[in-house]
Amino acid sequence: MSFLDHINACNAWTRTDFLPWGLAGDILGWVRPAFAEQVVAASAPIDAPKTGGFTLDWLGPELRILSWHAANLDWDAREHAFARLCQQLQTQDSLPAPQGERYPVTPGRRDQARCSIDRAHAPFFGTRAFGQHLNGYVRGHDGLELWVARRAPDRRHYPNRLDNMVAGGLPHGADLRENLRKECFEEAGLSAEIADRALPVGAISYCRATRAGLKPDLMYCYDLELPAELTPVCTDGEVAAFERWPIEQVMQTVRESDEFKLNCNLVIIDFLIRHGQITPDDPDYFELVQRLRSPIP
């Protein structure tokens, strides 16, 4: 296993396995053809000018698109129509139960959202998901040390796997600083004063196919240097334990195993590059730097 293996794993998808779907010329996501047909069928009862519906149309001789006919609707009407569609798909067991956290449905930036979608449903529609990941570290006597979280055994995804000290989704309309404060308190017991010391250090993007659908994700990354005497404490049950590891142990674990939650490997690789732990002497250095910001379709 290598650092590049983790980047490859986060960018494993085949474009021909998915169809674009969109609204008024904007591509909002990518769906599997079978799911596209389910969406069309589920939207048929609400396919009217006042509520919007979906059709499968041809863009060319070999390219279809799932079109949402809601361009004439305002935000509230689109929200209502899309929520009704998702409820219908849930009753048909085509979508799982919602998580209660809304993500933007956008052709680009968060502020360009056309409506919102429940976090659990986003991969089925292949919409962009935004998150915030924070590396908490200490400058020890023998060099850098990184706080590593162990995910709780009851997590829906990646139970018992290793994680960044703080990581969470960025809901639609949430302020980045306020959301980071919330995540820092919930996952590590950090005060707002300490959370505000976190430095934004860039973003990571990737796109991968999952059992549910497609995940074109963008993660805002932060570094937070902590005093040696501070120990993070989870307050919401998502983390079972924290450990402070020498950076060499973190580096070896990422390079040689899959113990970390998949996308957390990328956040740590970025940290290792920026802090001079992965150097230009590494034959994969330039490819690592480039592919941490893979294009999002």
C-alpha positions as CSV (number, residue, x, y, z in Angstrom):
1,M,0.0,0.0,0.0
2,S,1.1,3.6,-0.6
3,F,-0.1,7.2,-0.2
4,L,-1.2,7.1,-3.8
5,D,-3.4,4.1,-3.2
6,H,-5.6,6.1,-0.8
7,I,-5.9,8.9,-3.4
8,N,-6.8,6.3,-6.1
9,A,-9.4,4.7,-3.8
10,C,-11.1,8.1,-3.3
11,N,-11.2,8.8,-7.0
12,A,-12.5,5.4,-8.3
13,W,-15.5,6.0,-10.6
14,T,-16.4,5.5,-14.3
15,R,-18.2,8.4,-15.9
16,T,-20.1,6.1,-18.3
17,D,-21.8,4.4,-15.3
18,F,-23.6,7.7,-14.5
19,L,-26.0,10.1,-16.1
20,P,-25.9,13.9,-15.4
21,W,-29.0,15.5,-14.0
22,G,-29.7,19.1,-13.9
23,L,-32.0,22.1,-14.0
24,A,-32.2,24.8,-16.7
25,G,-28.8,24.0,-18.2
26,D,-27.0,23.5,-14.9
27,I,-25.6,20.1,-14.0
28,L,-26.4,19.4,-10.3
29,G,-25.3,15.8,-9.9
30,W,-24.8,12.4,-11.4
31,V,-27.0,9.4,-11.0
32,R,-27.0,5.7,-12.0
33,P,-29.3,5.0,-15.0
34,A,-31.5,2.6,-12.9
35,F,-32.0,5.3,-10.3
36,A,-32.7,7.9,-12.9
37,E,-35.6,5.7,-14.1
38,Q,-36.9,5.4,-10.5
39,V,-36.7,9.2,-10.2
40,V,-38.8,9.7,-13.3
41,A,-41.4,7.2,-12.2
42,A,-41.6,8.7,-8.7
43,S,-42.0,12.2,-10.0
44,A,-44.8,11.4,-12.4
45,P,-47.6,12.1,-9.9
46,I,-46.1,15.5,-9.2
47,D,-45.1,16.3,-12.7
48,A,-47.0,19.6,-13.2
49,P,-45.9,23.2,-14.0
50,K,-46.5,24.2,-10.4
51,T,-44.5,21.4,-8.8
52,G,-41.9,20.2,-11.3
53,G,-41.0,16.7,-12.5
54,F,-38.2,14.7,-14.1
55,T,-37.8,13.3,-17.5
56,L,-34.9,11.4,-19.3
57,D,-33.8,13.4,-22.4
58,W,-31.2,12.9,-25.0
59,L,-28.3,15.4,-25.2
60,G,-26.8,13.5,-28.2
61,P,-26.9,10.1,-29.9
62,E,-25.3,8.4,-26.9
63,L,-25.8,10.8,-24.0
64,R,-28.9,11.1,-21.8
65,I,-29.6,13.6,-19.1
66,L,-32.1,13.5,-16.2
67,S,-33.9,16.8,-16.5
68,W,-35.7,18.5,-13.6
69,H,-38.4,20.8,-14.9
70,A,-38.5,23.3,-12.0
71,A,-36.8,26.3,-13.5
72,N,-40.0,28.4,-13.0
73,L,-40.2,27.6,-9.3
74,D,-38.9,29.7,-6.5
75,W,-36.6,28.3,-3.7
76,D,-39.5,27.2,-1.4
77,A,-41.4,25.5,-4.2
78,R,-38.3,23.6,-5.4
79,E,-37.6,22.6,-1.8
80,H,-41.1,21.3,-1.4
81,A,-41.1,19.5,-4.8
82,F,-37.8,17.8,-4.2
83,A,-38.7,16.8,-0.6
84,R,-41.9,15.2,-1.9
85,L,-39.9,13.3,-4.5
86,C,-37.4,12.0,-1.9
87,Q,-40.3,11.0,0.4
88,Q,-41.8,9.0,-2.5
89,L,-38.5,7.3,-3.2
90,Q,-38.2,6.4,0.4
91,T,-41.6,4.7,0.4
92,Q,-40.3,2.6,-2.5
93,D,-37.1,1.7,-0.6
94,S,-35.1,3.5,-3.2
95,L,-33.7,5.9,-0.6
96,P,-32.7,5.3,3.0
97,A,-34.1,7.2,6.0
98,P,-33.0,10.8,6.2
99,Q,-30.3,12.0,8.6
100,G,-31.8,15.4,9.2
101,E,-28.9,17.4,7.9
102,R,-29.4,19.4,4.7
103,Y,-26.7,19.8,2.1
104,P,-26.7,22.2,-0.9
105,V,-27.7,21.0,-4.3
106,T,-25.4,23.2,-6.4
107,P,-23.7,23.3,-9.8
108,G,-20.6,24.8,-8.2
109,R,-20.2,26.9,-5.0
110,R,-22.3,26.5,-1.8
111,D,-23.9,29.9,-2.4
112,Q,-25.2,28.8,-5.9
113,A,-27.5,26.1,-4.4
114,R,-30.8,25.5,-6.3
115,C,-32.3,23.6,-3.4
116,S,-31.1,21.4,-0.5
117,I,-31.0,17.6,0.0
118,D,-30.7,15.4,3.0
119,R,-27.1,14.2,3.7
120,A,-28.2,10.5,3.5
121,H,-29.6,11.1,0.0
122,A,-26.8,13.1,-1.5
123,P,-24.8,10.2,-2.9
124,F,-27.8,8.7,-4.7
125,F,-28.2,12.0,-6.6
126,G,-24.4,12.5,-6.9
127,T,-24.5,16.0,-5.5
128,R,-21.5,17.8,-4.1
129,A,-21.0,17.4,-0.4
130,F,-18.9,19.8,1.6
131,G,-17.1,19.2,4.9
132,Q,-14.6,20.5,7.3
133,H,-11.6,18.4,8.6
134,L,-9.2,19.6,11.2
135,N,-5.8,18.2,12.2
136,G,-5.0,18.9,15.8
137,Y,-1.3,18.7,16.5
138,V,1.3,19.3,19.2
139,R,5.0,20.3,18.9
140,G,6.5,17.7,21.3
141,H,10.1,17.4,22.5
142,D,10.8,14.9,19.7
143,G,8.9,16.6,16.9
144,L,5.3,16.8,15.7
145,E,2.6,14.8,17.3
146,L,-0.9,14.4,15.8
147,W,-4.2,13.8,17.7
148,V,-5.9,10.7,16.2
149,A,-9.5,9.9,16.9
150,R,-11.0,6.4,17.1
151,R,-14.6,6.4,15.7
152,A,-17.3,4.9,17.9
153,P,-18.4,1.3,17.1
154,D,-22.0,2.5,16.4
155,R,-21.1,4.8,13.6
156,R,-23.1,4.3,10.4
157,H,-19.9,4.6,8.3
158,Y,-16.4,3.3,9.2
159,P,-17.1,2.1,12.8
160,N,-14.0,1.7,14.9
161,R,-11.7,3.2,12.3
162,L,-9.3,6.0,12.8
163,D,-10.2,9.6,12.0
164,N,-9.0,13.2,12.1
165,M,-9.3,14.9,15.4
166,V,-12.3,16.9,14.2
167,A,-14.3,16.2,11.0
168,G,-17.9,16.9,10.0
169,G,-20.2,17.9,7.2
170,L,-20.9,21.5,6.3
171,P,-24.7,21.9,6.1
172,H,-26.5,24.2,3.6
173,G,-26.4,27.8,4.8
174,A,-24.0,27.1,7.7
175,D,-21.3,29.7,8.4
176,L,-17.9,28.0,8.2
177,R,-16.5,29.5,11.4
178,E,-19.7,28.7,13.4
179,N,-19.9,25.2,12.0
180,L,-16.2,24.5,12.8
181,R,-16.8,25.7,16.4
182,K,-19.7,23.4,16.7
183,E,-17.8,20.4,15.3
184,C,-14.8,21.2,17.6
185,F,-17.0,21.2,20.6
186,E,-19.0,18.2,19.8
187,E,-16.2,16.0,18.7
188,A,-13.3,17.2,20.8
189,G,-14.7,19.3,23.6
190,L,-12.8,22.4,22.4
191,S,-14.1,25.9,23.3
192,A,-14.9,28.5,20.7
193,E,-11.8,30.4,21.7
194,I,-9.6,27.5,20.9
195,A,-11.5,26.5,17.8
196,D,-11.0,30.1,16.4
197,R,-7.2,29.5,16.5
198,A,-7.6,26.9,13.7
199,L,-5.9,28.0,10.5
200,P,-7.6,27.3,7.1
201,V,-4.9,25.7,5.0
202,G,-6.7,24.8,1.8
203,A,-9.2,22.3,0.5
204,I,-9.2,18.7,-0.9
205,S,-11.5,17.3,-3.5
206,Y,-12.2,13.9,-4.8
207,C,-14.9,11.9,-6.5
208,R,-15.7,8.2,-6.0
209,A,-18.4,5.7,-6.7
210,T,-20.1,4.0,-3.7
211,R,-22.8,1.4,-3.3
212,A,-25.3,4.3,-3.0
213,G,-24.1,6.4,-5.9
214,L,-21.5,9.1,-6.5
215,K,-19.6,11.2,-4.0
216,P,-18.0,14.4,-5.5
217,D,-16.8,15.8,-2.2
218,L,-14.9,18.9,-1.2
219,M,-13.3,19.2,2.3
220,Y,-12.1,22.5,3.8
221,C,-8.9,21.7,5.8
222,Y,-7.6,23.3,9.0
223,D,-4.6,23.0,11.2
224,L,-4.8,23.6,14.9
225,E,-1.7,23.7,17.1
226,L,-2.7,22.7,20.7
227,P,-0.9,23.0,24.0
228,A,0.7,19.8,25.3
229,E,-1.5,19.7,28.4
230,L,-4.8,19.8,26.5
231,T,-6.6,16.5,25.9
232,P,-9.6,16.4,23.5
233,V,-12.8,14.8,24.9
234,C,-15.7,13.8,22.7
235,T,-19.1,15.2,23.8
236,D,-21.5,13.7,21.2
237,G,-20.6,10.0,21.2
238,E,-19.0,9.9,17.7
239,V,-15.5,9.3,19.0
240,A,-14.6,6.4,21.3
241,A,-11.1,7.6,22.2
242,F,-8.3,10.0,21.3
243,E,-4.6,9.2,21.1
244,R,-1.6,11.5,20.5
245,W,0.7,9.8,18.0
246,P,4.2,10.8,16.9
247,I,4.0,12.0,13.3
248,E,6.2,9.1,12.2
249,Q,3.6,6.6,13.5
250,V,0.8,8.5,11.7
251,M,2.8,8.5,8.5
252,Q,3.5,4.8,8.6
253,T,-0.1,3.9,9.5
254,V,-1.4,5.9,6.5
255,R,1.3,4.6,4.1
256,E,1.0,0.9,5.1
257,S,-2.7,0.3,6.1
258,D,-6.3,1.3,5.7
259,E,-6.9,1.9,9.4
260,F,-8.0,5.5,8.8
261,K,-11.4,6.4,7.4
262,L,-10.9,6.6,3.7
263,N,-11.0,10.4,3.1
264,C,-9.1,11.2,6.3
265,N,-6.0,9.7,4.7
266,L,-6.1,12.5,2.1
267,V,-6.3,15.2,4.9
268,I,-3.3,13.6,6.6
269,I,-1.3,13.3,3.4
270,D,-1.9,17.0,2.8
271,F,-0.7,17.8,6.4
272,L,2.4,15.6,5.9
273,I,3.3,17.5,2.7
274,R,2.7,20.9,4.1
275,H,4.8,20.1,7.2
276,G,7.7,18.7,5.3
277,Q,7.2,15.1,6.3
278,I,6.6,14.0,2.7
279,T,9.3,15.7,0.7
280,P,10.1,16.2,-3.0
281,D,12.5,13.3,-2.7
282,D,9.4,11.0,-2.7
283,P,9.0,9.8,-6.3
284,D,5.2,10.3,-6.0
285,Y,5.5,13.8,-4.5
286,F,4.3,15.8,-7.5
287,E,1.4,13.4,-8.3
288,L,0.3,13.5,-4.6
289,V,0.3,17.3,-4.6
290,Q,-1.7,17.5,-7.8
291,R,-4.3,14.7,-7.1
292,L,-5.3,16.0,-3.7
293,R,-7.3,18.5,-5.7
294,S,-8.9,16.1,-8.2
295,P,-11.5,17.7,-10.5
296,I,-15.1,17.4,-9.4
297,P,-17.5,16.6,-12.3
